Amino acid sequence: MPSVKKTTFRSAYEMGLWLINDGGTFAQPRTFNFLTQAWMRNVMSYLIGRDGHKRTQHPTEKPELLTRRLVEIFTNEGDIVLDNFAGGGTTGVAAFKAGRNAISIEREANYIAMIEKRQRAVEARLAERRDDERP
């Protein structure tokens, strides 16, 4: 959670890290799925939730739409997305919705329960959609 000081501005952005394990070959090209010009900016700003209200109880919740866009840009369907500080599980949910696999690591029991609940809900919604699409 960001600390609040009354003597300066607080940080209003977060940095992202993109890592690739290619066995040390530094092979090119890297996955970079250009979406549209509107999405390809070095600063991305999104509301949390559909209406700007938090959807989880995690203190540093990330917008699912932002996370999904980043997953779609830097990975291909079937790739594995690693979130080693999973928190509320937004990255795992976004990866699953984008057709990727995810490994989510979290040590806090209450957040693990939140991640499991969110993942079950997403799996149920996707299963319903598949059932609706069957002839």
Long-range contacts (C-beta under 8 A, 24 or more apart in sequence): 1-59, 1-60, 2-60, 13-43, 14-62, 16-70, 18-74, 31-74, 31-75, 31-76, 31-79, 32-73, 32-74, 33-72, 33-73, 33-74, 33-76, 34-73, 35-69, 35-72, 35-73, 39-69, 39-73, 44-69, 44-70, 56-88, 56-89, 56-90, 56-114, 56-118, 57-88, 57-110, 57-114, 58-87, 58-88, 58-111, 58-114, 60-87, 61-87, 61-88, 61-90, 62-87, 62-90, 62-91, 63-90, 64-90, 64-93, 64-94, 67-91, 67-94, 68-94, 68-95, 68-97, 68-98, 71-95, 71-98, 71-100, 72-98, 75-100, 76-100, 86-111, 86-115, 87-111, 88-114, 88-115, 88-118, 89-114, 89-115, 89-118, 89-119, 92-118, 92-119, 93-118, 93-119, 93-122, 96-122, 96-123, 96-126, 97-122, 97-126
